[in-house]
């Protein structure tokens, strides 16, 4: 994929994320009123959601004595692998957990979905719409109605059911919960929360050496060439689009960097702030005001600066512009002022859903050491938030989410796995401890939770999935083309199926695990009759499971799940027809995700994004630990949701398909 | 007034204010400000009483009331109404004339109080763990100027010196380690200039800028020793955090709070002191 392809793609999917609103509960079932009388106010449930914690690594570290709190909990309570969602992608898995339904019920099947009419992708979790009515006056556009952002996840969140039964809730950084579901408790949105540009995080690197990045696939960031003149650099920070102006130009803020003639230090002057930074140092949060209409309308954002290098080349990193929790431009918490109150207590914090800047690290805009500093800041902020949440927790539910293990298992796997194509022994020796250190940090987190336990408290530690190496990229669309299921109009890679001849195409892949049949009456140019779909799916599934990597002879695809069998119900227009479960070491290529057709079928993964979990569910189970004994030997994510309700004496609604996991 | 004398007088006033406000220094800033504002309101009302022509003010206000009554009674007579409005305007000017002298007299204590409040409530001292940029401005080119900066225990230099030759400025960032009064020492060609740096969680005097002897500097930074006249160093300034004043969940500037509360206190207590305002 070219640089432009990915940028355009990000732009396209990013547009859909800004703004907020909450879909009303769709499938609310009657909840037994007896629960209210059962709940005396003394019952407490603490859930630690540790995204991406892998049972194999955890068990190994427990055996080595490096996770004493986990070991204690496992010995006194229970420890099990936890079956993930199909597919085991984070937004899907957390939506399973939130609603107690599978993707057929909550409607989140992948990071991205497609419009069947035109095959174009969009972000699966939220959708933004601008003002429907506007009035144009010269260059100015005056909105006559409000914009709207909608959470696309269907079904009621389990904490909403708890609140209906008078149980206080604290749900901090829950993924797939932007904008936050309507709640009378405290909640803070997590993964899925955009930055101020509407993307999942767009960094900027100002450099006097842009050539260094010319051959890199810069996704989710901008490389801005600058010149140093008399030890001074002037440039602009690009903020959100100005919807009050025709053509929606970007709102930009000027800034100046003064570099010392000799010392490795610089001063950044932006708006009315002056910041001194050493080379190799991140700034505190810098608050920015983006003025849309002078004296009338502005929006707040915040970013961190990093002086990567002053001389001989100047390299200056600006983090994605986060929603400022002190003055949120979009709803990120319930109640609305909770985000600000929290920031006043612990300081400002990353609000974007994916705080680790994996994109900057991928293209070396942040080198290994730089990225590790950034991810340490994220963890430090999250731990401060956690300490306060635990300290303030008195009653009801506390859910707290940690993202650091997930993001760093993606980005640092190559440092712990000598078999990975980009493994470097020297670098690995220096940094291989980092991922394990984050596991150890989670042990400290658990230690604090254990101190909070009493006889009325149930503690659940869970992850949505585990992890696997990502050695080789499988171009699923290329395979479909090579096997005659797709016909192209030319030999180019294309993007967003730009060169697909839909009149001669029977199946296509989108997202990291989705396979769709080009079905007549559903797809805009569908050709496969619905009655032929099952047979076609069986044929493709059989062939895919037979694919072997020519360079290793290994099986590439562990299992193909037909969604009509894997899900209890399914919206045929929305859900893929099959989910591709890759085997350990393999995953769909990035190009597959956006409808491209590279020449080669399987290629090495040469990127720092070196670990993954978007494979077969059986390959990457998550973890479940509790101070209660398990009665179910093979618990799944879906089982946890009704189990939590039952802990409070609430009968789960019928649309929750899981089985209780705890002994009564 | 001689600069030195003014410095001493300011120092004395600052110490007195410090002593008066010391019971509030460990509390939320709202309490000290509230106390000062209420007392100020009362003092100003009393000053007004003894420096104004109370009888004339009373008579003027009665006249204005009479003219308003005239408007209400003769609202169908345009001529009389316009006449009453003209007289109200003229009497108002007379009323303002009676207020000018006491206002000017009151201005002196008000300015003194504002300055004292300003050095306590505009900014706050650094707290342990916080950082601040320090800007040194020079009166001569800095390219060849041998400048060193040292920090006493309790603070540390977090960056090397950053030179801005075009602005004749050298910047450095300091970090606060522990509470107390610490010192930043600027060494210029052997000359050592020591500037105090307060690190505290309490409400205390802070001076964001230190300059050579100058009227404005002495007036607005009472109690602060000016920089030596013979030094190439023209000023030392600190970018300090603003002091937050939270009133019922709203962030309010201390000056707004002071004026609203002192005016409200003065008006509500004028009856007690039998003052015509």
Interface residues (C-beta under 8 A of the other chain):
Chain A: X230 X258 X260 X261 X262 X263 X264 X265 X266 X267 X274 X275 X276 X277 X278
Chain B: X133 X135 X158 X159 X160 X161 X162 X163 X164 X165 X166 X171 X172 X173 X239
